[in-house]
Amino acid sequence: MMNQIRQRFIRIALLALTLAMLLVAGSINMVHLVSTIGELNTTLDYLVENENAISQEKQKKGGFQNGEGEGEGRHENGATDDSGQQLKQKGHNHMQSTLEESRYFIAIQRTDGELLLGVGSKETDYTEEELLSIAEGVFASDSSSGNTGTYMYRITNKDDGAKVAVFLNCESKYSEVATLALISLCACIAGILLAWLVVFLLSNQAIKPIVENIERQKQFITDAGHELKTPLTVISANMDVLSMDIGQNEWIHGTQKQVSNMRKLVNELIYLSRMDEADSHLERSVFNLSNAVSDVSAPFAGMAEFNGKNLILDAEENLTLCGDEQAVRRLISTLCENAVKHAPEDSDILITLSRSGKNIVFSTENASKEPLSEEALSHLFDRFYRGDESRSKEENSGFGIGLSIARAITEKHGGTIKARITENGRLQIICTLPQN
């Protein structure tokens, strides 16, 4: 029990921490990516708006140009002689420093289709032929802006019909984004490992109060059960003596019936408490499960027939199981009783036993007197749960812990038990047990 609670606590804690770290890291990277794209767009817009002024400024400084004449690779667009002052007015010092750090080039397509590199281009990683090849591919497309390789580009039309494309190299910015993402991923992995170590070391202390409370509840049930056995025995003996003295009557009969019900409830609570104990051991042995199913289900076939129901047994022969035979017989009895009790009249109850790989599957299937919801199915194996609260005690003599006992026995044998609604609306309880 403690190990199960501990493992569940560790899983939930690590899942919560992982989601939190991924959310924080993802938010940081998303903000950085949006900011980077915004900065690149701002720089590209500035290059487009000031293409002529940048060309004049670079030309004065001996910047890279294409063609024989200084003015051949650019279009005059009203640029002033004092281009440096024009840049300051338009872009301010921040944008000028950004341009100094950026790599870009300007390509011009004349009306006759000739491609030129504009004055002011600043791209040192590629030759002129490579840059012209990139520009040719962009001019051939119908898009006026977008991305090509590591470049963002923007195309504008001049008054004389020529086209000017400004290309901004984004490789360094994309590299920064990728680096931050890699650092964030490494930090998340390191944080998850550290969190796992901390949670693993402190999990015992974290769940200790819960485990102690559960153990106290189990001990209370066991102690209370033993304490109740004595007064129930005394009451039962007194009723027997009284019935011999004054004869049987409805009050004595009612008291004896309630004592019998209370004794059954106490025994079931004690049994369930023992099955839940971590140090409880099963008396394992190899036995014929097929014979056990036939023996246990036989009395329920007569009970079903008496109540106008038909019990059908479909059990594969000579199936063996290594487990506690008495506990498994009780499991079979509980599931058979549940199916017979809740099946409506004139209906079939199907009991099956078969092999599935290395497991053995035992199942019961019956029609329900009232349709069961998904919520009811999820609580079917809870203690003291009764699907139909409107049923009277006489109609449903169970205490709501029979299926809880079935689940405890199944899990003690390393198996699983589940309930589902079939396509034709019947309730099916499937118990899967490992054969060895």
Secondary structure, 3 states (H helix, E strand, C coil): CHHHHHHHHHHHHHHHHHHHHHHHHHHHHHHHHHHHHHHHHHHHHHHHHCHHHHHHHHHHCCCECCCCCCCCCCCCCCCCCCHHHHHHHHHHHHHHHHHHHCCEEEEEECCCCCEEECCCEECCCCCHHHHHHHHHHHHHCCCCEEEECCEEEEEEECCCCCEEEEEEECHHHHHHHHHHHHHHHHHHHHHHHHHHHHHHHHHHHHHHHHHHHHHHHHHHHHHHHHHHHHHHHHHHHHHHHHHHHHCCCHHHHHHHHHHHHHHHHHHHHHHHHHHHCCCCCCCEEEEEHHHHHHHHHHHHHHHHHHCCCEEEEEECCCCEEEEEHHHHHHHHHHHHHHHHHHCCCCCEEEEEEEEECCEEEEEEEECCCCCCCHHHHHCCCCCCCCCCCCCCCCCCCCCCCHHHHHHHHHHHCCCEEEEEECCCCCEEEEEEEECC
